[in-house]
Amino acid sequence: LQLSNKRYVSVREFKGKCLIDIREYYDAGGELKPGKKGISLTTDQWRRLKEAVDDIDEKIADLDG
């Protein structure tokens, strides 16, 4: 899932665990490759983030308001 020009969300398996990556990609000779800038969340961390979306949206609205 593309979030912006070079920022993507992907789901992958690493050492038998499911990870959700939010990462910047770079151009390597015409091919996009994952860069070091980003975060990998476990499924538990992903679920906690999803549960916090309403609170996060409220804080964003306060700051953007």
Secondary structure, DSSP 8 states (H G I E B T S, - for coil): -B-SSSEEEEEEEETTEEEEEEEEEEEETTEEEEEEEEEEEEHHHHHHHHHTHHHHHHHHHHHH-
